[in-house]
Amino acid sequence: MQPRNMSMSGVVDLAAVKAAQEAKAKAEQARAEAARQGGPGAVSPADLVIDVDEAGFERDVLQRSAEVPVVIDFWAEWCEPCKQLSPLLERLTVEYNGRLLLAKIDVDANQMLMQQFGVQGIPAVFAVVAGQALPLFQGAAGEAQIRQTLDQLVAVAEQRFGLTGLIVDPDAEPGGAQTAPEVPAGPYDAQLEAAVQALDAGDLAGAVQAYKNVLADDPANSEAKLGLAQAELLQRVQGLDPQQVRKDAADRPADVQAQIAAADLDLVGGHVEDAFGRLIETVGRTVGDDRDAVRLRLLELFEVVGADDPRVAAARRALARALF
């Protein structure tokens, strides 16, 4: 069977290549720093390739796809091309070092999943990003083609959804994440404390600058990234007239900036789902630079709420559906 669907041109925004490269570089820094500190939640290389069945599909694929793109390999014992492709996918997955996860599904034992994905023949390879299924290719394929497809998949996950992948520790025990070791006080504690004090005093500009000073030297500092996202949000809504902002958003649903401002107010007011939903709906009815502006603001709001919040995971899946 000849490979098909190798191109991901329908998924990758070629105009955003530069942004994808920048996001990838930042993700690299974050992963390296987390690994240096012992990597909370670090996994072993063996944990990057998993066998998945129907009972564990939601947990092992859908939920995990909110933190790392999951590649699905539909295979069977009797399939000769599968015996060539599957080992290649496993090797490449380990080489990508946590940027993706490989889920192997035996079609003979999981007919329902095969039907749900519309698999007509095997081997068939799909990906799930933020809960959204994407066809990659069907049939045997060369290593160079597969690498190109996986590179594009990783870029989409990082640039559009902020998924930086898993932290891999070669010394981790397979089957479980490591807990982070005690980390001594870092060199930025005084600056972070100054930022918090500025926030408490209502000096939002001072807080923003203090967090940026930390990130200039330590781009992976998670506390500074979260603090900066929160301070910038408060800075944006400062001085806004909530009634006027909401009226503008209601009167002008196609006005991107009006919807973005209303979403900021929603989040500050604790209406997290409303903020996310407003921007996801706006993504669905915009294109080009307008769509990109809304998507980027949504990713910023994800930072404010935190990646571990289930509302963020649900919104990432909804964003994927709106984009694809």
C-alpha positions in Angstrom: 0.0 0.0 0.0 1.4 3.4 -0.9 1.7 6.0 1.8 -0.7 8.9 1.7 -1.5 12.0 3.7 2.2 12.6 4.4 1.8 16.3 4.0 0.4 18.3 6.9 -0.1 21.4 4.9 -3.7 21.5 6.1 -2.5 21.7 9.7 0.7 23.8 9.6 0.4 27.5 9.0 3.5 28.1 6.9 3.3 31.9 7.6 4.0 31.0 11.3 7.2 29.2 10.7 9.2 31.9 12.5 6.9 31.9 15.5 7.1 28.1 15.6 10.9 28.2 15.7 10.9 30.7 18.5 8.3 28.7 20.5 10.4 25.6 19.9 13.5 27.3 21.2 11.7 28.5 24.3 10.3 25.0 24.8 13.8 23.6 24.6 15.0 25.9 27.3 12.1 25.0 29.5 12.7 21.3 29.1 16.4 21.6 29.7 15.9 23.6 32.9 13.3 21.1 34.2 15.6 18.2 33.4 18.5 20.0 35.2 16.4 20.4 38.3 15.4 16.8 38.3 12.3 17.1 36.3 9.1 16.8 38.3 7.1 14.2 36.5 10.1 13.0 34.5 9.5 9.8 32.6 11.9 7.1 31.4 12.5 6.6 27.6 10.6 3.3 27.9 7.5 5.3 28.9 7.4 7.1 25.6 6.0 4.0 23.8 2.8 2.6 25.2 0.3 -0.1 24.3 -3.2 1.3 24.4 -6.6 -0.4 24.4 -10.2 0.8 24.3 -10.5 0.9 28.1 -7.5 3.1 28.5 -7.8 5.3 25.4 -9.3 8.4 27.1 -6.7 8.3 29.9 -3.6 7.3 27.8 -4.3 9.3 24.6 -7.0 12.0 25.0 -5.9 13.2 28.4 -2.2 12.9 27.6 -2.7 14.8 24.3 -3.2 18.0 26.4 0.5 17.9 27.4 2.2 16.1 24.5 1.2 15.2 20.9 0.3 11.5 20.8 1.1 9.5 17.7 -1.1 6.5 17.2 0.2 3.4 15.4 -2.6 1.0 14.3 -1.0 -2.4 13.7 -1.6 -6.1 13.8 0.6 -9.2 14.3 -0.2 -10.5 10.9 0.6 -7.3 9.1 4.0 -7.5 7.4 4.5 -3.8 6.7 3.7 -3.1 10.3 6.7 -5.2 11.3 8.9 -2.7 9.4 7.1 0.5 10.4 6.4 0.0 14.1 10.1 -0.5 15.2 11.0 2.7 13.1 8.2 4.7 14.9 9.4 3.4 18.3 13.0 4.4 17.6 12.1 7.9 16.3 9.8 8.4 19.3 12.7 7.8 21.7 14.9 10.1 19.6 12.4 12.9 19.9 13.1 12.8 23.6 9.6 13.6 25.0 8.3 15.8 22.3 5.8 13.2 21.4 4.3 10.0 22.7 3.7 6.8 20.7 0.5 4.8 21.4 0.4 1.4 19.7 -3.1 0.0 19.1 -3.6 -3.7 18.0 -6.6 -3.5 15.6 -7.6 -7.1 16.2 -8.2 -6.4 19.9 -9.6 -2.9 19.4 -12.0 -3.0 16.5 -14.1 -0.1 17.9 -11.1 2.3 17.9 -10.2 1.2 14.4 -13.8 2.1 13.3 -13.9 5.4 15.1 -10.7 6.6 13.4 -12.0 5.3 10.0 -9.0 3.1 9.4 -9.4 1.3 6.1 -6.1 -0.6 6.1 -2.9 -1.0 8.2 -0.4 0.2 9.1 -2.2 3.5 9.7 -0.8 6.4 11.7 -2.7 9.2 13.3 -1.9 11.9 15.8 -4.0 13.4 18.6 -3.2 17.0 19.7 -5.2 18.6 22.4 -7.9 16.0 21.9 -8.1 16.5 18.1 -7.4 13.6 15.8 -5.2 14.3 12.7 -4.5 11.7 10.0 -0.7 11.4 9.3 -0.2 8.6 6.8 -1.3 5.1 5.8 1.0 2.3 4.6 4.7 2.0 4.8 6.8 5.2 4.6 10.4 6.1 4.6 12.3 7.5 7.6 12.9 10.9 6.0 9.2 11.4 5.2 8.2 10.3 8.7 10.7 12.7 10.3 9.4 15.6 8.3 5.8 14.8 9.3 6.8 14.4 13.0 8.8 17.7 12.9 5.7 19.5 11.6 3.5 17.8 14.2 5.8 18.9 17.0 5.9 22.5 15.6 2.1 22.6 15.5 1.8 21.4 19.1 4.4 23.9 20.4 3.4 27.0 18.3 -0.3 26.7 18.4 -1.0 25.0 21.7 2.0 25.6 23.8 2.6 21.9 24.3 6.3 21.5 25.3 6.1 17.7 25.8 7.4 15.4 28.5 10.6 15.6 30.6 12.7 12.5 29.9 15.2 11.2 32.5 17.3 8.2 31.3 17.7 7.2 35.0 13.9 7.2 35.8 12.2 4.0 36.6 9.9 2.9 33.8 6.2 3.1 34.7 6.2 6.1 37.0 7.2 9.7 37.2 9.9 10.9 39.4 9.4 13.4 42.1 11.5 16.5 42.0 14.4 16.7 44.4 14.9 19.5 46.9 16.2 22.5 45.0 18.2 25.1 46.8 17.1 28.7 46.7 17.7 30.2 43.3 19.5 33.4 42.4 16.2 35.2 41.4 14.4 34.9 44.7 14.9 38.6 45.6 13.7 39.7 42.2 10.6 37.5 42.4 9.9 38.8 45.8 10.2 42.4 44.5 7.7 41.6 41.8 5.2 40.2 44.3 5.6 43.3 46.5 5.1 45.5 43.4 1.9 43.6 42.7 0.7 44.0 46.2 1.4 47.7 46.0 -0.6 48.1 42.8 2.6 48.9 40.8 1.8 46.7 37.8 4.4 48.2 35.6 7.1 47.6 38.2 5.9 44.0 38.6 6.0 43.4 34.8 9.5 44.7 34.6 10.7 42.7 37.5 9.4 39.5 36.0 10.9 40.4 32.6 14.2 40.9 34.3 14.2 37.4 35.6 13.1 35.9 32.3 15.8 37.8 30.5 18.4 35.7 32.3 16.3 32.6 33.0 13.7 32.1 30.2 12.4 28.8 31.7 11.6 30.3 35.2 8.0 29.0 35.6 7.3 31.3 38.5 8.3 34.4 36.6 6.4 33.3 33.5 3.2 32.8 35.5 3.7 36.1 37.4 4.3 38.0 34.2 1.2 36.6 32.6 -0.9 37.6 35.6 0.6 41.1 35.9 0.2 41.8 32.2 -3.4 40.7 32.4 -4.1 43.1 35.3 -2.2 45.8 33.5 -4.4 45.4 30.4 -7.7 45.6 32.2 -6.6 48.5 34.4 -8.7 51.6 33.7 -11.2 49.8 31.4 -14.9 50.5 31.8 -16.4 46.9 32.2 -19.9 47.9 31.0 -18.6 49.6 27.9 -16.2 46.7 27.1 -19.0 44.2 27.4 -21.4 46.4 25.3 -18.8 46.7 22.6 -18.3 42.9 22.6 -22.0 42.3 22.3 -22.6 44.9 19.7 -19.6 44.0 17.6 -19.1 40.2 17.6 -16.7 40.5 14.6 -14.5 43.0 16.4 -11.4 41.0 17.5 -10.1 43.5 19.9 -13.5 44.0 21.5 -13.7 40.2 22.1 -10.1 40.0 23.4 -10.8 42.8 25.9 -14.0 41.2 27.1 -12.2 37.9 27.6 -9.5 39.6 29.7 -12.3 41.0 31.9 -14.0 37.6 32.1 -10.8 36.0 33.4 -10.1 38.7 35.9 -13.7 38.3 37.1 -13.2 34.6 37.6 -15.3 33.5 34.6 -12.6 31.2 33.2 -14.9 29.2 30.9 -16.5 32.3 29.5 -13.2 33.8 28.7 -11.9 30.7 27.0 -15.2 30.1 25.2 -15.4 33.7 23.9 -11.9 33.5 22.3 -12.4 30.0 20.9 -15.6 31.1 19.2 -13.8 34.1 17.8 -11.0 31.9 16.5 -13.7 29.9 14.6 -15.0 32.9 12.7 -11.7 34.7 12.0 -8.7 34.1 9.6 -5.2 35.4 9.1 -3.7 37.9 11.5 -7.0 38.4 13.4 -7.2 34.6 14.1 -3.5 34.6 15.2 -4.0 37.5 17.6 -7.0 35.7 19.3 -5.1 32.4 19.5 -2.1 34.0 21.0 -4.2 35.8 23.6 -5.9 32.5 24.5 -2.5 30.9 25.0 -1.5 33.8 27.3 -4.7 33.2 29.3 -3.8 29.5 29.6 -0.6 30.6 31.2 -2.5 32.7 33.7 -4.8 29.8 34.7 -2.1 27.1 34.7 -1.5 24.1 32.5 -2.7 21.7 35.2 -6.2 23.2 35.4 -8.7 20.9 33.7 -10.4 23.9 32.2 -7.2 24.6 30.2 -7.1 21.0 28.9 -10.7 21.2 27.8 -10.1 24.6 26.1 -7.0 23.3 24.3 -9.2 20.5 22.8 -11.9 23.0 21.8 -9.2 25.3 20.3 -7.9 22.4 18.2 -11.4 21.7 16.9 -11.8 25.4 16.0 -8.5 25.5 14.2 -8.7 22.3 12.3 
